[in-house]
Amino acid sequence: MSMLCSFVDVQGDLYYCPLAEFSSAYATPRLEGALVVADPISGETPLRNAKAVAGKIVLMQRGTCDFVTKTIHAQKAGAIGLIVANTDEENPQLAFVMDAGLQRAALRSRIPAVMAPFETAQYLLDLLGDSDAMCMHIAIVLLNAAEASTVLDAQASEKRRQLAEAEALLKQQDRERQQREATLLLRSRLAKEASMTKFVSPEPSTTPALFCEAVPLPSAVAVAVGTPHLDTKCISPRAAPRFDTKPDGMTSLATGLLVLDMQYYCAMPHVGKFANQESLNAYYFDRLRKVVVPNVQRLLEAFRARNYDIIYGTIESATKTGRDRSKAHKIAGIHVPRGSFEAKVLDDVSPLEADVVVPRTAHFGTTNVDYLLRNLGVQCVVVTGVSTLGSLEAAVRGAMDRGYATIVLEDAIAFETSDEHDAVMRAMDRIGAGYMASTSEFVQSL
């Protein structure tokens, strides 16, 4: 009789698990059954979950008692097979042939008992944990040496093929990303060349080219080369920039888009700050879905096509526990763990690699965004998104205090009530923040 090799078949993949010496008489080619975990998992005492084990393959852990005792308790509980998990983490692929010892050398078990390497056992436990009923179907398979070699070679070839396909897909995605970036760069260069052709300044100007009626340019001076030109009749005349001299490095990137709190914590029903609300805020979520998200998408497309800077402000703690949060966020119960789903920006308006994302646990003015904006050469900030604990109006005030011109697009922002929206708009007008009613008009003015 040829030597048989034992494997555990998990979802079509074979994992080598050597058959115990005291199970050598077992010869069924394939034994299928549901896998359950023994209680106690060591199998040192009769199983407390014998009813659940009956008719199934049971998983135990190495240690505490000998292998024969584990097998006897599995048999008495009615198990049809036993898998003993090796606990050797330092050698995760190691498994050996279990024996009965000198005193029980003549003992033979009625059921197959195999040892699974630590790595295989952990995989089985992970699959069990992911299943709804903590139960999954596997098989104990016996193959002769030739069959085992053929099956394992085919399995290895399939894994190599899958790996090659995955690598090819990643390379294709990388090529597509590079093509998109090259296209955006080309469009940006063409836009700059067209702008330079159209707006040639006959003499230098010391007047800051920031898009506001309150700073009239001399009739002999055209708009600065490369600076996006806005329809100033739509902007409040009180939105005058506070620069005494023309900033260095004035470029076509002088205007930047600020997208505030457009993340799952703030903008998805029954998630984050809305997780415990019994009734849905219909006004807020309708406005987000029908008005704000589409308009922010249009703005993102327009800014990216022109290679203008985009900055996202998100609520996200620097720690999992949120101990770094501001006192205001702690009192309000606002906590978005680092790297969590709630910290992610909505897929419909998600940032690209070239965009800047600034996490925060307090008002936007407490971050290094001013440092970033100045390094980027941004002088006029277009504010969009949603307001959390007054974050939007605080961002506008903070930007104006630091000398930036600001534009608030009324149909690209959202507050939880229409009254709050109207009140903030009136306040923005009083402090001199420029605002436009229509995203469409703004995009056409770029």
C-alpha positions in Angstrom: 0.0 0.0 0.0 1.4 3.4 -1.0 2.0 6.1 1.7 -0.9 8.5 2.1 -0.5 12.2 2.7 -3.2 14.0 4.6 -4.5 17.5 3.8 -7.2 19.9 4.9 -9.3 21.2 2.0 -10.4 24.8 2.7 -12.5 26.4 -0.1 -10.7 24.4 -2.8 -7.1 24.9 -1.5 -5.2 22.1 0.1 -3.1 22.6 3.3 -0.8 19.9 4.4 -1.7 18.6 7.9 0.0 15.3 8.8 -2.1 12.4 10.0 -1.5 11.2 13.6 0.4 7.9 14.0 -2.6 6.4 16.0 -4.9 7.3 13.0 -2.8 5.4 10.5 -5.5 2.8 9.9 -7.9 5.5 8.7 -8.2 5.3 4.9 -11.3 7.2 3.8 -10.1 9.3 0.8 -12.2 12.4 1.6 -14.1 13.2 4.8 -16.3 16.3 4.6 -18.0 18.1 7.5 -18.6 21.4 9.3 -15.8 22.7 11.4 -16.5 23.8 15.0 -14.2 24.8 17.8 -14.0 22.6 20.9 -15.1 23.8 24.3 -12.7 23.8 26.1 -10.4 24.4 23.1 -7.6 22.4 24.7 -9.8 19.2 24.8 -8.4 18.3 28.2 -11.8 17.5 29.6 -15.0 16.1 28.1 -16.4 18.7 25.7 -19.1 21.0 27.0 -20.4 21.6 23.5 -20.7 17.9 22.7 -24.1 18.4 21.0 -22.6 21.0 18.6 -19.6 18.8 17.9 -21.5 15.6 17.1 -21.2 14.8 13.4 -18.7 17.5 12.7 -14.9 18.0 12.5 -13.7 19.6 15.7 -10.7 22.0 16.1 -8.6 21.9 19.3 -5.4 23.6 20.4 -2.1 21.8 21.2 -1.0 21.8 24.8 -2.4 21.1 28.3 -3.0 17.4 27.7 -1.7 14.7 25.4 -2.9 14.1 21.8 -4.7 10.8 22.7 -6.8 12.4 25.4 -7.9 15.1 22.9 -8.8 12.4 20.4 -10.8 10.3 23.0 -12.8 13.4 24.1 -13.5 14.2 20.4 -14.7 10.7 19.7 -16.9 10.6 22.8 -18.6 13.9 21.7 -19.4 12.3 18.4 -16.9 14.2 16.2 -16.1 12.6 12.8 -12.6 14.2 12.7 -10.1 16.2 14.7 -7.7 19.0 13.8 -5.1 20.0 16.4 -3.7 23.5 16.0 0.0 23.8 16.5 0.8 26.8 18.8 4.4 27.3 17.6 4.3 30.9 16.4 8.0 31.0 15.8 7.6 28.2 13.2 4.2 29.0 11.7 4.4 26.4 8.9 5.5 23.6 11.2 3.4 20.5 11.8 4.4 17.0 12.9 3.0 13.5 13.2 1.3 13.1 16.6 1.9 9.9 18.4 0.3 8.1 21.4 3.4 7.8 23.5 5.0 4.6 24.9 2.2 3.7 27.3 -0.5 4.0 24.6 1.4 2.9 21.6 -1.1 0.2 20.7 -4.1 2.6 20.7 -5.9 3.3 17.5 -8.5 6.0 17.0 -11.7 5.6 15.0 -11.5 9.1 13.6 -8.8 10.9 11.7 -6.6 13.2 13.8 -4.4 15.7 12.0 -2.1 18.5 13.1 -2.4 22.0 11.4 0.5 24.4 11.3 0.0 27.6 13.3 -0.5 29.6 10.1 -3.1 27.2 8.8 -4.9 27.1 12.1 -5.1 30.9 12.3 -6.5 31.0 8.8 -9.2 28.6 9.8 -10.1 30.6 13.0 -10.2 33.8 10.9 -12.7 32.2 8.5 -14.8 30.9 11.3 -14.9 34.3 12.9 -16.1 35.8 9.6 -18.9 33.3 9.2 -22.3 34.2 10.6 -22.8 30.9 12.5 -19.2 30.3 13.6 -19.4 27.2 11.4 -17.8 26.4 8.0 -17.4 23.3 5.8 -14.0 21.8 5.2 -12.7 18.3 4.3 -9.9 16.0 5.4 -8.4 14.5 2.3 -6.0 11.6 1.8 -3.8 11.5 -1.3 -1.0 9.2 -2.4 2.4 10.8 -3.1 1.9 11.2 -6.8 -1.6 12.7 -6.5 -0.4 15.1 -3.8 2.5 16.3 -5.9 0.2 16.9 -8.9 -2.4 18.7 -6.9 0.1 20.9 -5.1 1.9 21.8 -8.3 -1.4 22.8 -9.9 -2.3 24.8 -6.8 1.1 26.6 -6.8 0.7 27.4 -10.5 -2.7 28.9 -10.0 -1.4 31.1 -7.1 1.4 32.3 -9.3 -1.1 33.1 -12.1 -3.3 35.0 -9.7 -0.3 36.9 -8.4 0.8 37.8 -11.9 -2.7 39.0 -12.8 -2.8 41.2 -9.6 0.6 42.7 -10.5 -0.5 43.3 -14.1 -3.6 45.0 -12.8 -1.6 47.3 -10.5 0.7 48.2 -13.3 -2.2 49.0 -15.6 -3.8 51.2 -12.9 -0.5 53.0 -12.4 -0.2 53.6 -16.1 -3.8 55.0 -16.3 -3.0 57.2 -13.3 0.1 58.5 -15.0 -1.9 59.2 -18.2 -4.5 61.1 -16.2 -1.9 63.2 -14.5 -0.1 63.9 -17.8 -3.4 64.9 -19.4 -4.2 67.3 -16.5 -0.7 68.8 -16.7 -1.0 69.3 -20.5 -4.4 71.0 -20.1 -3.0 73.2 -17.3 -0.1 74.3 -19.6 -2.4 75.0 -22.5 -4.7 77.1 -20.2 -1.7 79.0 -18.9 -0.5 79.7 -22.4 -3.9 80.9 -23.5 -4.1 83.1 -20.4 -0.7 84.7 -21.1 -1.8 85.4 -24.7 -5.0 87.0 -23.6 -3.8 89.0 -20.6 -0.5 90.6 -21.3 0.4 93.3 -18.8 2.1 96.3 -20.4 3.7 97.3 -17.1 4.2 95.8 -13.7 1.6 96.5 -11.0 1.9 96.7 -7.3 -1.8 96.0 -6.9 -2.6 92.5 -5.6 -4.5 90.6 -8.4 -7.2 89.2 -6.1 -10.6 89.2 -7.6 -12.5 91.9 -5.7 -14.2 95.1 -6.8 -12.9 97.0 -3.7 -9.4 97.1 -5.2 -9.8 98.8 -8.6 -6.9 98.4 -11.0 -5.5 101.3 -13.0 -7.0 101.5 -16.5 -3.5 100.9 -18.0 -3.0 97.7 -16.0 -4.6 94.4 -17.0 -5.2 91.4 -14.8 -2.0 89.7 -13.7 -0.7 87.0 -16.0 -1.9 83.6 -15.2 -4.2 84.6 -12.3 -7.8 83.2 -12.6 -10.2 86.0 -13.4 -13.5 86.0 -11.5 -16.8 87.8 -12.3 -16.4 90.5 -9.6 -20.0 91.7 -9.9 -21.0 88.5 -8.1 -18.7 89.1 -5.1 -19.3 91.3 -2.1 -17.3 94.5 -2.5 -16.3 94.1 1.1 -14.2 91.1 0.2 -11.1 93.3 -0.3 -7.7 91.5 0.3 -5.5 92.8 3.0 -2.1 92.8 1.3 -0.1 96.0 1.4 2.1 94.9 -1.4 1.9 92.4 -4.2 2.9 88.9 -2.8 5.9 87.2 -4.4 5.2 84.3 -6.7 1.9 85.4 -8.0 0.8 82.5 -10.3 -2.4 81.0 -11.7 -2.6 79.0 -8.5 -3.5 82.1 -6.5 -7.0 80.7 -5.8 -7.5 77.5 -3.8 -10.5 75.4 -3.0 -11.3 74.5 0.6 -13.6 71.5 1.1 -14.7 71.2 4.8 -15.9 68.1 6.6 -17.3 66.3 3.5 -16.7 63.0 5.3 -18.8 60.0 6.3 -18.9 61.2 9.9 -20.7 64.5 8.9 -22.4 63.6 5.7 -24.0 60.2 5.8 -27.3 59.2 7.4 -27.2 57.0 10.5 -23.4 57.2 10.7 -21.1 59.3 12.9 -22.8 62.3 14.4 -26.1 61.1 13.1 -25.7 57.5 14.3 -28.2 57.8 17.2 -30.8 60.0 15.7 -34.2 58.4 15.4 -35.4 60.6 12.6 -33.5 61.7 9.6 -32.8 65.4 9.0 -34.5 65.5 5.6 -33.5 69.1 4.8 -29.8 68.6 5.5 -29.3 65.3 3.6 -31.5 66.4 0.7 -29.4 69.5 0.3 -26.2 67.5 0.5 -27.3 64.9 -2.0 -29.1 67.2 -4.5 -27.2 70.5 -4.2 -23.9 70.4 -2.3 -22.3 67.2 -3.5 -23.0 67.9 -7.3 -21.7 71.4 -7.0 -18.5 70.4 -5.1 -18.0 67.8 -7.8 -18.2 70.6 -10.5 -15.8 72.7 -8.5 -13.3 69.9 -8.1 -13.4 69.1 -11.8 -12.9 72.8 -12.7 -10.0 73.3 -10.2 -8.2 70.1 -11.2 -8.6 70.9 -14.9 -6.8 74.2 -14.2 -4.2 72.7 -11.8 -5.4 74.9 -8.9 -4.8 73.7 -5.4 -7.5 71.8 -3.4 -7.4 71.5 0.4 -9.6 69.2 2.4 -10.3 69.8 6.0 -11.5 66.7 7.9 -12.3 65.8 11.5 -10.0 63.1 12.6 -8.2 62.4 15.9 -4.5 61.8 15.9 -5.1 58.8 18.3 -7.6 55.9 18.4 -8.9 57.0 21.8 -9.3 60.7 20.9 -7.3 61.9 23.9 -5.8 64.6 21.6 -9.2 66.2 20.9 -10.0 69.8 21.8 -12.1 70.5 24.8 -14.9 71.7 22.6 -14.9 68.4 20.7 -14.8 66.4 23.9 -17.7 68.2 25.4 -19.7 67.8 22.1 -18.9 64.1 22.0 -17.1 64.5 18.6 -14.6 61.7 18.1 -13.5 60.3 14.7 -10.7 57.7 15.3 -7.6 57.9 13.2 -8.0 55.8 10.0 -11.7 55.0 10.6 -14.4 54.8 8.0 -16.0 57.9 9.5 -12.8 59.9 8.8 -12.9 59.1 5.1 -14.1 61.7 2.6 -17.3 60.8 0.7 -16.3 58.7 -2.4 -18.2 61.2 -4.7 -15.9 64.0 -3.7 -12.8 62.2 -2.5 -9.3 63.7 -2.8 -6.7 62.7 -5.3 -3.0 62.2 -4.7 -2.2 65.9 -5.7 -4.7 67.3 -3.1 -3.9 68.3 0.4 -5.8 66.7 3.4 -5.6 68.4 6.8 -7.1 66.4 9.7 -8.2 68.4 12.8 -9.8 68.0 16.2 -10.7 71.7 16.7 -11.5 74.7 14.5 -9.6 74.8 11.2 -7.7 77.9 12.4 -5.8 75.7 14.9 -4.1 73.7 12.2 -1.1 74.6 10.0 -3.3 75.3 7.0 -2.1 79.0 6.9 1.5 77.7 6.5 0.4 75.3 3.8 -1.6 77.9 1.9 1.3 80.4 1.9 3.7 77.7 0.7 1.2 76.9 -2.1 1.0 80.5 -3.1 -2.8 80.6 -2.4 -4.2 84.1 -1.8 -7.9 83.7 -2.3 -9.8 80.8 -0.6 -13.0 79.4 -2.0 -14.9 77.8 0.9 -17.3 74.8 0.5 -18.6 71.9 2.5 -20.5 71.4 5.7 -20.2 73.2 9.0 -19.5 71.2 12.2 -19.5 73.2 15.5 -19.2 76.4 13.4 -16.2 75.1 11.5 -17.1 76.8 8.2 -17.7 80.3 9.5 -14.6 79.9 11.7 -12.5 79.0 8.7 -13.7 82.1 6.8 -13.0 84.4 9.7 -9.6 82.8 10.3 -8.7 83.2 6.6 -9.7 86.8 6.5 -7.8 87.6 9.7 -4.7 86.2 8.1 -5.1 88.3 5.0 -6.7 86.0 2.5 -9.6 87.0 0.2 -12.5 84.6 0.8 -15.4 83.5 -1.4 -18.2 81.4 0.1 -20.3 79.6 -2.6 -23.8 79.6 -1.1 -25.0 76.5 -3.1 -21.9 74.5 -2.2 -22.3 74.6 1.6 -24.7 73.0 4.0 -25.9 73.6 7.5 -28.3 71.4 9.5 -31.1 73.9 9.2 -32.1 76.6 6.7 -32.3 79.2 9.5 -28.7 78.5 10.4 -27.7 78.7 6.8 -29.4 82.1 6.4 -27.9 83.4 9.6 -24.4 82.5 8.6 -24.8 84.0 5.2 -25.8 87.3 6.8 -22.9 87.1 9.2 -20.5 86.4 6.3 -21.8 89.5 4.5 -21.4 91.7 7.6 -17.7 90.7 8.0 -16.9 91.3 4.4 -16.5 87.7 3.1 -17.3 87.6 -0.6 -20.0 85.1 -1.5 -21.7 84.1 -4.7 -25.1 82.4 -5.1 -24.2 80.2 -8.0 -21.5 77.7 -8.5 -22.2 77.7 -12.2 -21.5 81.4 -12.5 -18.3 81.0 -10.5 -17.0 78.1 -12.7 -17.8 80.1 -15.8 -15.7 83.0 -14.3 -12.6 80.9 -13.8 
